[in-house]
Amino acid sequence: MQLFLPGIFFSFLVITITLNQTPTSCADDAHHLKCSSSFQCANLKNLSYPFWGSSRPQYCGHPAFKLQCSGEVARVTIMSESYRVLEVNGSDHRLKVVRTDYWNNTCPTSLKNITIGCTFFDYGSDSQNLTLYYDCPSPSFPQPDSFSPRFNCSVNGTQMINYFVVESMLENAGSSVSLSEILGTCKSRVVVPILESEAEVLETNSTVENLMAALDNGFGVEWNANNSLCDECQNSGGHCGYNLSSSEFACYCGDGSFPSSCKSGKSGSSKAPVAIGAGVGGVVVLIVILGCVYFVVQRRRKNAYKSRRRDNFMAPSSGDTFTSTTNTSQSVSSYQSSKSDTMPPRSYYFGVQVFTYDELEEATKNFDHSRELGEGGFGTVYKVAELAFRCLQQERELRPPMDEVVEILRGIKSDELGAGKDTEVLEVRTDEVRLLKKVPPPVSPDSVVDKWPREMLRRKA
């Protein structure tokens, strides 16, 4: 587990670095795709940045260029005033607008001068001012022949005398009578921009019809909504937009959002294979790392398990020579007695001596029924097994003393097998006594006991 945790941390670090190298996100991809297509507003088609509105989200345009689309009319609000949008020229960053209150009208209910400011919009170079004078008194002196532009207007049912002039008309008016004196007596004056071409028409033909046409044709406006950054973004394959969080220009690319242009200098779609390749590579690296960690952990566990099994099956050493033997892929220790070289090797299970079938047959008088104590969970229990059960108790105070064990073994040897002068009395060696005293309480040797019934059947058969 201690090795597995650093492996997870290293894998997390690799994935983090990979994701940082490919800053693709679902949100950036959605912005890039959404802003890549143009939209239509009323009768205006193929609109793009900086305009937004209708079905186009705000992040695809500039906040100051929202369009209100209603039927066949598109409107934009500039300096809190509404303008009707007539044309949009994205390549020249120009549009043609007309004041909404002067559309097909020369007598608005509210007479006021407005301006478009100079932050995001500015008047086009082909614009010229048209001045409208309202509620002028009847002149008390003759007017010059060149001064004939006059139009009627009724406000609240009252007819008024009104005049309109353009700058060129005032400049070309040669008269001893000052026009400023004539127009200065009017109560209201409103300046409305018109196209320079329309001003030329009014100069030569100052009719009310031409006045209406000049107003309805509007005037040119140039916009600046980070135009240079947008051009740079589009040249790199991105799409212009606006970051609503930072209130700054944003260039949406296939691999993310950037301040001015796409990093690769190519279209965002070319980043998709790179991002996919990096993601697959990161997954492969993670799988390899986790596989190596799993292999090392399993190998350590296996070695530790083998070491514990080896320690459990190893008999305690007291200067004797040990030789490892095995029956079921487990180590069983045996050692040679230091007192007799003719003694057969003895086997141990968890440090406890394992008796052969011949030894058990001899101790139970060929498994005589008179030696039985009862039936246990693993088979018939004999008197010798009772002694072994007592010796294998985990609590030290429940085990019989060694003198009692020796006496019982000697009694079994002499009583059941007929001890005489030729009878060899069982000798308990001091090293075996020391072994029984020091060995920790073992687990029940199920694998050995299970073999007894099969061996008995084989011998009786």
C-alpha positions as CSV (number, residue, x, y, z in Angstrom):
1,M,0.0,0.0,0.0
2,Q,2.9,2.4,0.7
3,L,4.2,1.8,-2.8
4,F,0.7,2.1,-4.3
5,L,0.0,5.6,-3.0
6,P,3.1,7.2,-4.6
7,G,2.1,5.5,-7.9
8,I,-1.3,7.1,-7.8
9,F,0.3,10.5,-7.1
10,F,2.7,10.1,-10.0
11,S,-0.1,9.1,-12.3
12,F,-2.2,12.1,-11.2
13,L,0.8,14.4,-11.9
14,V,1.3,12.9,-15.4
15,I,-2.4,13.5,-16.3
16,T,-2.3,17.0,-14.9
17,I,0.7,17.9,-17.1
18,T,-1.0,16.4,-20.1
19,L,-4.2,18.3,-19.6
20,N,-2.2,21.6,-19.2
21,Q,-0.5,21.0,-22.5
22,T,-3.9,20.6,-24.2
23,P,-6.2,23.3,-22.7
24,T,-9.3,22.0,-24.5
25,S,-12.5,22.3,-22.6
26,C,-16.1,21.6,-23.5
27,A,-17.1,25.3,-22.9
28,D,-14.4,26.6,-25.2
29,D,-15.3,24.1,-27.9
30,A,-19.0,25.2,-27.6
31,H,-18.0,28.9,-27.9
32,H,-15.8,28.2,-30.9
33,L,-18.6,26.2,-32.7
34,K,-21.3,28.7,-31.8
35,C,-19.4,31.8,-32.9
36,S,-18.2,30.2,-36.1
37,S,-21.5,30.7,-37.9
38,S,-23.1,33.9,-39.0
39,F,-26.7,34.9,-38.2
40,Q,-29.5,37.0,-39.6
41,C,-31.4,39.9,-38.0
42,A,-34.5,41.1,-39.8
43,N,-33.4,41.9,-43.4
44,L,-29.7,41.9,-42.5
45,K,-27.8,38.6,-43.3
46,N,-24.4,37.1,-42.7
47,L,-23.8,39.1,-39.5
48,S,-21.0,38.3,-37.2
49,Y,-18.8,39.9,-34.6
50,P,-19.2,42.4,-33.0
51,F,-23.0,42.1,-33.5
52,W,-25.1,39.7,-31.4
53,G,-28.7,39.2,-30.6
54,S,-31.6,37.1,-31.7
55,S,-30.3,33.5,-31.7
56,R,-26.6,34.6,-31.4
57,P,-25.2,34.5,-27.8
58,Q,-23.7,37.6,-26.2
59,Y,-20.2,36.1,-25.9
60,C,-20.0,36.0,-29.7
61,G,-20.3,39.8,-29.9
62,H,-19.5,43.0,-28.1
63,P,-21.9,44.3,-25.4
64,A,-22.3,47.7,-27.2
65,F,-23.4,46.0,-30.5
66,K,-26.6,44.3,-29.5
67,L,-29.2,44.2,-32.3
68,Q,-33.0,44.2,-31.7
69,C,-34.6,42.2,-34.5
70,S,-38.3,42.8,-35.2
71,G,-39.9,41.7,-38.4
72,E,-38.0,43.5,-41.2
73,V,-36.4,46.0,-39.0
74,A,-33.1,45.8,-37.2
75,R,-32.2,48.4,-34.5
76,V,-29.1,49.2,-32.5
77,T,-28.9,51.4,-29.4
78,I,-26.1,54.0,-29.4
79,M,-25.7,56.4,-26.4
80,S,-29.2,55.4,-25.2
81,E,-30.7,56.4,-28.5
82,S,-32.3,54.0,-31.0
83,Y,-31.1,53.8,-34.7
84,R,-32.5,51.8,-37.5
85,V,-29.7,49.7,-39.2
86,L,-29.9,49.9,-42.9
87,E,-26.6,48.2,-44.0
88,V,-23.6,46.5,-42.5
89,N,-20.2,46.2,-44.1
90,G,-18.1,43.9,-42.0
91,S,-14.9,44.1,-44.1
92,D,-14.8,47.9,-43.8
93,H,-16.2,48.0,-40.2
94,R,-19.0,50.3,-41.4
95,L,-22.7,50.4,-41.1
96,K,-25.4,52.8,-42.3
97,V,-28.1,53.9,-39.8
98,V,-30.9,56.5,-39.5
99,R,-32.4,58.0,-36.4
100,T,-35.5,56.0,-35.5
101,D,-37.5,59.2,-34.8
102,Y,-36.6,60.7,-38.2
103,W,-37.5,57.5,-40.2
104,N,-40.0,58.6,-42.8
105,N,-40.7,61.6,-40.6
106,T,-39.6,65.3,-40.4
107,C,-41.7,66.3,-37.4
108,P,-40.8,64.1,-34.4
109,T,-42.7,64.7,-31.2
110,S,-39.5,65.4,-29.3
111,L,-37.1,67.8,-30.9
112,K,-33.6,67.0,-29.5
113,N,-30.0,66.8,-30.7
114,I,-28.2,63.5,-30.1
115,T,-24.7,62.3,-30.8
116,I,-23.2,58.8,-31.2
117,G,-20.1,59.5,-29.1
118,C,-16.6,58.4,-30.1
119,T,-15.9,55.3,-27.9
120,F,-17.1,52.5,-30.2
121,F,-18.8,54.5,-33.0
122,D,-17.8,57.5,-35.1
123,Y,-19.3,59.4,-38.0
124,G,-18.2,58.3,-41.4
125,S,-16.0,60.5,-43.5
126,D,-18.8,60.8,-46.1
127,S,-21.3,62.3,-43.6
128,Q,-22.5,65.9,-43.5
129,N,-24.8,67.7,-41.1
130,L,-28.3,68.7,-42.0
131,T,-29.8,71.4,-39.8
132,L,-33.5,71.6,-39.2
133,Y,-35.1,74.8,-37.8
134,Y,-38.5,74.6,-36.2
135,D,-41.1,77.1,-35.3
136,C,-39.6,80.1,-37.0
137,P,-41.4,83.4,-37.3
138,S,-42.5,84.9,-40.6
139,P,-39.6,86.9,-42.0
140,S,-40.1,90.7,-41.9
141,F,-37.7,91.2,-44.8
142,P,-37.3,89.7,-48.2
143,Q,-35.4,86.3,-48.3
144,P,-32.6,85.7,-50.8
145,D,-33.5,83.7,-53.9
146,S,-31.1,80.9,-52.9
147,F,-32.8,80.5,-49.6
148,S,-35.9,78.5,-50.5
149,P,-35.8,75.2,-48.4
150,R,-38.9,75.3,-46.3
151,F,-41.2,72.5,-45.0
152,N,-44.4,72.4,-43.1
153,C,-44.7,70.8,-39.8
154,S,-47.6,70.6,-37.3
155,V,-47.0,70.0,-33.7
156,N,-50.1,69.5,-31.4
157,G,-52.3,70.8,-34.2
158,T,-50.3,74.0,-34.7
159,Q,-48.7,74.7,-38.0
160,M,-45.2,76.0,-37.9
161,I,-42.7,77.6,-40.3
162,N,-39.7,75.4,-40.6
163,Y,-36.4,75.5,-42.7
164,F,-33.7,73.1,-43.5
165,V,-30.2,73.8,-44.7
166,V,-26.9,72.0,-45.2
167,E,-23.4,73.4,-44.6
168,S,-22.7,73.9,-48.3
169,M,-25.9,75.9,-48.7
170,L,-24.8,78.3,-46.0
171,E,-21.4,78.7,-47.5
172,N,-22.7,79.4,-51.0
173,A,-25.4,81.8,-49.9
174,G,-24.1,85.2,-51.0
175,S,-26.4,87.9,-49.7
176,S,-26.3,91.1,-47.8
177,V,-28.9,89.6,-45.4
178,S,-27.3,87.3,-42.9
179,L,-29.0,83.9,-42.9
180,S,-28.0,83.4,-39.3
181,E,-30.1,86.4,-38.4
182,I,-33.1,84.8,-40.2
183,L,-32.7,81.3,-38.7
184,G,-31.6,82.6,-35.3
185,T,-35.2,83.7,-34.6
186,C,-36.4,80.0,-34.8
187,K,-37.3,78.4,-31.5
188,S,-35.7,75.0,-32.1
189,R,-32.8,73.7,-34.1
190,V,-31.9,70.0,-34.6
191,V,-28.8,68.7,-36.4
192,V,-29.1,65.4,-38.2
193,P,-26.3,63.7,-40.1
194,I,-26.9,62.6,-43.7
195,L,-24.8,61.3,-46.5
196,E,-22.6,63.7,-48.4
197,S,-24.2,62.6,-51.7
198,E,-27.6,63.4,-50.4
199,A,-26.5,66.8,-49.2
200,E,-25.4,67.6,-52.8
201,V,-28.8,66.7,-54.1
202,L,-30.5,69.0,-51.5
203,E,-28.1,71.8,-52.5
204,T,-29.2,71.7,-56.1
205,N,-32.8,70.8,-55.5
206,S,-34.2,71.7,-52.1
207,T,-37.5,70.0,-52.1
208,V,-39.4,68.3,-49.3
209,E,-39.3,65.0,-51.2
210,N,-35.5,65.2,-51.4
211,L,-35.4,66.1,-47.7
212,M,-37.4,63.0,-46.8
213,A,-35.1,60.8,-49.0
214,A,-32.0,62.2,-47.5
215,L,-33.3,61.5,-43.9
216,D,-34.4,58.0,-44.8
217,N,-31.1,57.1,-46.5
218,G,-29.4,57.7,-43.1
219,F,-25.7,58.3,-42.6
220,G,-22.4,56.3,-42.4
221,V,-21.0,55.1,-39.1
222,E,-17.6,53.4,-38.5
223,W,-17.1,51.1,-35.5
224,N,-14.2,50.0,-33.5
225,A,-14.6,46.9,-31.3
226,N,-11.1,45.7,-31.0
227,N,-10.8,45.5,-34.8
228,S,-7.1,44.8,-34.9
229,L,-7.4,42.0,-32.4
230,C,-10.3,40.5,-34.3
231,D,-8.4,40.6,-37.5
232,E,-5.5,38.8,-35.8
233,C,-7.8,36.2,-34.4
234,Q,-9.5,35.5,-37.7
235,N,-6.2,35.2,-39.5
236,S,-5.1,32.6,-37.0
237,G,-8.3,30.5,-37.6
238,G,-10.2,31.7,-34.5
239,H,-13.5,33.4,-34.1
240,C,-13.9,36.8,-32.4
241,G,-15.9,37.1,-29.2
242,Y,-16.1,38.7,-25.8
243,N,-15.1,37.3,-22.3
244,L,-18.0,38.3,-20.1
245,S,-16.1,37.4,-16.9
246,S,-13.1,39.6,-17.6
247,S,-14.9,42.1,-19.9
248,E,-12.2,41.8,-22.5
249,F,-11.9,40.6,-26.1
250,A,-11.6,36.8,-26.6
251,C,-10.4,34.7,-29.5
252,Y,-12.3,31.4,-29.5
253,C,-10.2,28.5,-30.9
254,G,-10.7,24.8,-31.1
255,D,-8.2,24.3,-28.2
256,G,-9.5,27.1,-26.0
257,S,-10.0,30.8,-25.6
258,F,-7.1,33.2,-26.0
259,P,-6.6,37.0,-25.6
260,S,-5.8,37.8,-29.3
261,S,-5.1,34.7,-31.5
262,C,-4.9,31.0,-31.6
263,K,-1.6,29.6,-30.4
264,S,-1.1,27.3,-33.4
265,G,-1.8,29.9,-36.0
266,K,-4.1,27.4,-37.7
267,S,-7.8,26.6,-37.5
268,G,-9.1,25.2,-34.2
269,S,-10.2,21.9,-35.9
270,S,-6.5,21.0,-36.5
271,K,-6.1,20.9,-32.7
272,A,-8.6,18.1,-32.3
273,P,-6.2,15.2,-33.3
274,V,-3.5,16.6,-31.1
275,A,-5.9,16.7,-28.1
276,I,-7.1,13.2,-28.8
277,G,-3.6,11.8,-29.2
278,A,-2.5,13.5,-25.9
279,G,-5.5,12.1,-24.1
280,V,-5.0,8.6,-25.4
281,G,-1.3,8.8,-24.5
282,G,-2.1,9.9,-21.0
283,V,-4.4,6.9,-20.5
284,V,-1.8,4.5,-21.8
285,V,0.8,6.0,-19.5
286,L,-1.6,5.7,-16.5
287,I,-2.4,2.0,-17.4
288,V,1.3,1.1,-17.6
289,I,2.1,2.8,-14.3
290,L,-0.8,1.1,-12.5
291,G,0.2,-2.2,-14.0
292,C,3.8,-1.9,-12.8
293,V,2.6,-0.8,-9.3
294,Y,0.2,-3.8,-9.1
295,F,3.0,-6.2,-10.2
296,V,5.4,-4.9,-7.6
297,V,2.8,-4.9,-4.8
298,Q,1.7,-8.5,-5.6
299,R,5.3,-9.7,-5.7
300,R,6.1,-8.2,-2.3
301,R,3.0,-9.8,-0.9
302,K,3.9,-13.1,-2.3
303,N,7.4,-12.9,-0.9
304,A,6.1,-11.8,2.5
305,Y,3.6,-14.7,2.5
306,K,6.4,-17.2,1.7
307,S,8.5,-15.8,4.4
308,R,5.8,-16.2,7.0
309,R,5.1,-19.8,5.9
310,R,8.7,-20.6,6.1
311,D,9.0,-19.2,9.7
312,N,5.8,-21.1,10.8
313,F,7.1,-24.5,9.6
314,M,10.7,-24.1,10.9
315,A,11.5,-26.0,14.1
316,P,13.4,-24.0,16.7
317,S,17.2,-24.5,16.5
318,S,19.4,-25.6,19.5
319,G,22.6,-26.5,17.8
320,D,21.1,-29.4,15.7
321,T,21.4,-29.7,12.0
322,F,18.1,-29.0,10.1
323,T,17.0,-30.2,6.7
324,S,13.9,-28.9,5.0
325,T,11.5,-31.4,3.5
326,T,8.0,-30.8,2.0
327,N,4.8,-32.8,1.4
328,T,2.2,-30.3,0.1
329,S,4.4,-27.4,-1.2
330,Q,5.0,-26.4,2.4
331,S,8.3,-26.5,4.3
332,V,8.5,-29.3,7.0
333,S,11.6,-29.3,9.1
334,S,13.5,-32.4,10.3
335,Y,16.6,-32.7,12.3
336,Q,19.0,-35.4,13.4
337,S,19.3,-36.2,17.0
338,S,22.6,-35.2,18.6
339,K,22.6,-38.4,20.7
340,S,21.9,-41.1,18.1
341,D,22.9,-41.2,14.5
342,T,20.6,-44.2,13.8
343,M,17.4,-42.4,14.6
344,P,15.2,-41.7,11.6
345,P,14.6,-38.1,10.7
346,R,11.6,-36.5,12.5
347,S,9.1,-34.2,10.8
348,Y,7.6,-31.1,12.4
349,Y,4.4,-29.1,11.6
350,F,4.4,-25.6,12.9
351,G,7.3,-26.6,15.2
352,V,5.4,-29.6,16.6
353,Q,6.6,-33.2,16.0
354,V,4.5,-35.2,13.5
355,F,4.1,-38.9,14.2
356,T,4.0,-41.6,11.5
357,Y,1.1,-44.0,11.1
358,D,3.2,-46.8,12.5
359,E,3.9,-44.8,15.6
360,L,0.2,-44.0,16.1
361,E,-0.7,-47.7,15.5
362,E,1.8,-48.8,18.1
363,A,0.6,-46.2,20.6
364,T,-3.1,-47.1,20.2
365,K,-2.5,-50.9,20.2
366,N,-3.5,-51.2,16.6
367,F,-6.3,-48.7,17.1
368,D,-7.9,-50.9,19.7
369,H,-11.5,-49.9,20.7
370,S,-10.5,-50.1,24.4
371,R,-8.2,-47.2,23.8
372,E,-11.0,-45.0,22.4
373,L,-12.2,-42.0,24.3
374,G,-15.0,-40.9,21.9
375,E,-15.7,-39.4,18.6
376,G,-14.4,-35.9,17.6
377,G,-14.9,-33.6,14.6
378,F,-12.0,-35.2,12.8
379,G,-12.6,-38.8,13.7
380,T,-12.0,-41.2,16.7
381,V,-10.1,-39.9,19.7
382,Y,-7.7,-42.2,21.5
383,K,-6.0,-41.9,24.8
384,V,-2.8,-40.8,23.3
385,A,-4.7,-38.1,21.4
386,E,-6.0,-36.9,24.8
387,L,-2.5,-36.4,26.0
388,A,-1.6,-34.6,22.8
389,F,-4.7,-32.4,23.1
390,R,-3.6,-31.4,26.6
391,C,-0.1,-30.6,25.5
392,L,-1.4,-28.4,22.6
393,Q,-3.5,-26.1,24.8
394,Q,-2.7,-22.4,24.2
395,E,-2.8,-21.5,27.9
396,R,0.4,-22.6,29.6
397,E,-1.3,-23.5,32.9
398,L,-3.6,-26.0,31.1
399,R,-0.7,-28.0,29.7
400,P,0.6,-31.0,31.8
401,P,4.1,-30.8,33.3
402,M,6.8,-32.6,31.5
403,D,7.2,-35.2,34.3
404,E,3.5,-36.1,34.0
405,V,3.9,-36.4,30.2
406,V,6.9,-38.7,30.5
407,E,5.1,-40.9,33.1
408,I,2.0,-41.2,31.0
409,L,4.1,-42.2,27.9
410,R,6.0,-44.7,29.9
411,G,2.8,-46.1,31.3
412,I,1.3,-46.5,27.9
413,K,4.4,-48.2,26.7
414,S,4.6,-50.7,29.5
415,D,0.9,-51.4,30.2
416,E,-0.4,-51.7,26.7
417,L,2.6,-53.4,25.0
418,G,3.6,-55.7,27.9
419,A,6.8,-54.3,29.4
420,G,9.4,-56.8,30.4
421,K,13.0,-57.2,30.6
422,D,13.4,-57.0,26.9
423,T,11.0,-54.1,26.6
424,E,12.6,-50.8,25.6
425,V,11.3,-48.0,27.8
426,L,10.5,-44.8,25.9
427,E,13.2,-42.3,26.3
428,V,12.4,-38.6,26.1
429,R,15.4,-36.7,25.1
430,T,16.2,-33.4,26.7
431,D,16.2,-31.5,23.4
432,E,12.7,-32.7,22.7
433,V,11.6,-31.6,26.2
434,R,13.1,-28.2,25.5
435,L,11.3,-28.1,22.2
436,L,7.9,-28.8,23.7
437,K,8.4,-26.1,26.3
438,K,9.4,-23.4,23.8
439,V,7.2,-24.1,20.8
440,P,4.2,-21.6,20.6
441,P,0.7,-23.1,20.4
442,P,0.2,-24.4,16.9
443,V,-2.8,-24.5,14.6
444,S,-4.6,-27.8,14.5
445,P,-2.8,-30.1,12.0
446,D,-5.9,-30.8,9.9
447,S,-3.9,-32.0,6.9
448,V,-2.2,-34.7,8.9
449,V,-5.3,-35.9,10.7
450,D,-7.2,-36.1,7.5
451,K,-4.8,-38.7,6.2
452,W,-5.4,-41.1,9.2
453,P,-8.8,-42.6,8.1
454,R,-7.5,-43.2,4.5
455,E,-4.4,-44.9,5.8
456,M,-6.4,-47.1,8.2
457,L,-8.7,-48.2,5.4
458,R,-5.7,-49.0,3.2
459,R,-4.0,-51.1,5.8
460,K,-7.2,-53.0,6.9
461,A,-7.9,-53.7,3.3
